[in-house]
Each structure stands twice: as structure tokens, then as C-alpha cells.
Amino acid sequence: MRMEEKNGIERREPRLVLQLNTGVGQGGQAFDAEIMNLSRDGMLVRTQAELTIEEPIEVVLPQSGAVQATVVWSADGMYGCSFAETISEDELQAANDLAKEEPEDGKRFGVDHETLGSRIKRLRTARGFTMRGLAENVGVSKPTLWKWEGDQVRPRHETMQRLAEELDVSELELVYGAPGLGEAAMIAEEDAATGSLADIVRASRKRIARAAGVDEACVEININWDSN
């Protein structure tokens, strides 16, 4: 934490007190965590995971995504961390804004305002997987994947790792998101759906295939031009 001396008195930069659900990653694994307070230079994290002192970690923040930090002390599941690079005032404000939001219907949202299920579905379709194809690669049944994407159940840790590998993202990004990506994907789809007729048909086929868990090639849209 940065410190300055003025008139012989040490002054610390004020910390933002909050309770922000997020994730931390260390040694290639992701863990649930809460940021209890935050400054531009560091943070206090609470997690049930056992983090290693003086080892680098990543923490997901709502504006920057995965930010590098180092654990400098720990006590009773609380970890004091120092950022590798000072974060911005905008990041502080974004964290404060997200901490104030109430989860909808009790669903767990990541920092990109997507549920885990929505994120799995978006990444699956972006990588060109059918529900059956991704389920087989991960080693689960199609109904299980359907429940994940519907936020009915949550993958176990070992399965989450395999799922992240298949979707070509880190486990941290899969579980907690990458700020802006979910929103950007939705905006792009909405723009396509308000373009030319061909763009609207193409976007509609993608959405139908996604919902049905089939290849886009299996979806046909017919227009009856003779209908009054």
C-alpha cells in the first residue's frame, strides 16, 4: 500500500469497504472469494481456499478482469494482497457499483453480469460446439450440460477445469467472466437482428440452434410470401 508522510504523520490511502463476490486464481486453480475492502494499491480478500503467501494471484475485478496481485499476509481465511500495478479510480467505482447490486432470483452473476450458465452457452456457441458435442468432450451427458446452461446446477471443480479447457478459456474467466464480453456479444447479436433480412434470418437461426442445442445447419426458416 502506498504511504506518504505529511507533517511527520503517516497517511494511508483510504480503502473502499465493500463485499464483492468474485474469484481468485492461484497455481492454475480458481476459487470463490469476497473482496472485503479495496484500494488502488491492494485489497482484503476472504476465501475458504488456502492461498500461499508471497505467491502471485489473479483476482477478477468488474472493469479490468483478471488483475495481478501478491498475497502479503493471511489470518483466519483473510488475505491481504498488494496489486502488481495500481488500479484506476474508475475500477474502484465499478467495484463499488457492482457490490451494491442485488443478484436476480438468487442467481450467481460474474463480473460481466452473466450467470455461469449463460456464459457457458455463449462460449459453447462461439466455439461452434453443439450441446451433445461439448458434453461428450467434457465427459457428461447432454441433459447435464443443459442443466448447467439453465443455471439449475453448477459443475464440480474437476469438471469445471475440463469445461474451461474445451471452451479455450481459463477457469477463472469461465467462472467469473471477462468484463464486457458478455454484454458485447449480446449487443452484436441485437445489431444483427435489426439489420437486413438476411442478417435477421442468420441471427434467428443462431438463436434457435443455440436454444435447441443443435447445429445451425439443422435449422431452416421459411417465409410464406403469399400469406396475407
N, C-alpha and C positions, 0 to 999 in steps of 0.2 A: 504494500500500500504506500502511496506517495505521502510524504510528510514534509511540512515546512515549519520553519521556526520564525516566529514574529514576536519581538519584544521578549525573547527568552522563553516563550511558551510554545510547546509543540502543538500544532493544529493538524487534525486529520480531516481528510475529505469526508463529508457526511455520506452515510450509507443509506440506500433506499431499502426500507423494511417492507417485505412482501412475502407472499407464499405462492410461488410459481411452480406448478408441476411441470417437470421437464425430464431430461435424461442426461446421464453422463456416460462416457465410454473410457475404458482404460484396459490396456492389454488385449484389444480386439473384441471386447465384450461391452454390451450396453446394459445399463441399469436404470431403474426408476429412481428419480430423485426429486427433491424440492429445493429451490433456492429460497433461503430464509431471509437473506438480505444481500444487497448488491451495490457495488460502487463501480466507478470506471476502472478501478485497478484490481478489484478482487471480489470475492463472494463467500458466503457461508452456505454450504450445501448439507442437506440431511439425506442420508440414504442408508438402506439396510445392507448394501454391498460393502465389502471391506476394501477400501481404496488404499493404495500404497503411498506412503509419504515420499515426497520429492520425485515422484514419477509423474510424467505428463498425462493429462487427461483432456478429453473434449467435453464441452457442455453445450447443449443446444439452447441458443437464445433466439427470441422471436424475430429479430430483424437480420442478424448476421448468420444464423445457422450454427454449425459446429465451431466453437471458439476454443482455442488452445489455452490451457491453464496448467498450473502445477499445484499439487497438494502440499501445503506447508505445515499444517498441524491437524490433529484429529483428537476428538474426545467424545465418547458415547454416541457414535453414529453421526457426529457433526464434523465436517471437514472445512477448514479454512483454505481457500485457494487464491492464488495470485495469477492474474492474466498475463500471458506472454506479451500481449500488446494492449494498451489502454483502449477500452471500448468508448463509443461516442455517447454524447448526451441523448441522441436520437434512440440509441439502443436502450439506454436506461428508461426512457419514456415508453418505448414499445413494450418492455418487460413489465412496467407498471400497469400499462393499459391491459395487457393480457392477463395479469394476475387478478384484475378486478372483474373479469368476465366470468359468468356462471356457466358451467357446462350444460348443454341442452340435453334434456331427457337422461341425464346421468351418464352420457357417453363421454369417453376419454378422447379429448382432442389433442393433437400435437401442436407445435408452434405455427404450423401452416394452416390452422383452422380446418383441418380434415380429420375425420375419425380414422383410426387404423384401417378399418375395413374399406373405407373409400380410397385410402392411399394404396392399399394392396390392389384393388380393382383398377385404379388409374395406371399404376406401374405395370400391371399384367397386360392391359390392353396396349399400352405404349410399347411394350416389348414384343407384341404380336402373339402372346400366348392365348390359347383357349383355356377355359376353366379346367377341362379334362387334361390338357397338355401340361399345364403348370402343376396340377395336383399330382399327376404321375411322376413328374420330375422331383417334386418335393417328398413324395412317398406317402401321400394321404389320399383320401377318397374325394371325389368331386363334391359330394354333399358337405364334407368338412370345410373345403375351400369356400363353398357357398355360404356357410355359417360365418367364416372369418370375414368375408366381404360384406356380410349383412350385420357385422358387429354383434353377433349373437354369442360368439365365443372368441377367445384370444389364443393365438398359437402359443405353445410352450416354448421355453427358451431355446432348446435344441432345434426345434422345428423352425423357429424364427430365424436362426442362423442360416439354415438351408434355404429358406424362402428368400432371405436377403441376397444370398449368392445367386440364386436363379434370376432374381429381378435386377441384378447387377448394381446394387446399392449397398452401403454399409448398413449394419444392423441398427446403428444409431439413427440414420436417416429414415430407415423403414419404420421404426417405432415412433419417432418423434417428428419426422418431417424435415423438409427443407423449405425455409420461408419463401413464399411467393410462388413456388412451383405448382402447388395445388390450385391456387387462385388463377395463375396464368393459364393453366390447362383449361380451366372452366371458361375463362374469357375467350380463349382461342376457339373453343367449341361453339360458344354462343355467337361469335362473329361469323363462323362458317354457316351457322343455321340462319343467318339473316342476309346472306349473300345471294348469289344466283340460284336458280332452281337446281342446277347440278350440284352446287355446294350444299344446299339444304338436303337433297336426297342422299348425298355422300355422308353428311353428318348424321342423318337419321339412321342410315344403315349401320354406322358405327355404334350408335347408342342402342339400337335393337340387338345387335350382335353381342354387345357388352352385357346387356341385361339377360340375354338368353344363354350366354356362355358358349357361343358357337363362333365359327369363323365368319368374318364379314361376307365372304363369298357365298355363304349359305342363305343370306338374306336377300330377298327380292322385293322391290317396291314397284307396284303397278299403278298407273294413273289412268282412270277411265275418262277420256276426254269427251266422250259422247254423253256423259251424265249431265242432266240438267240441275 
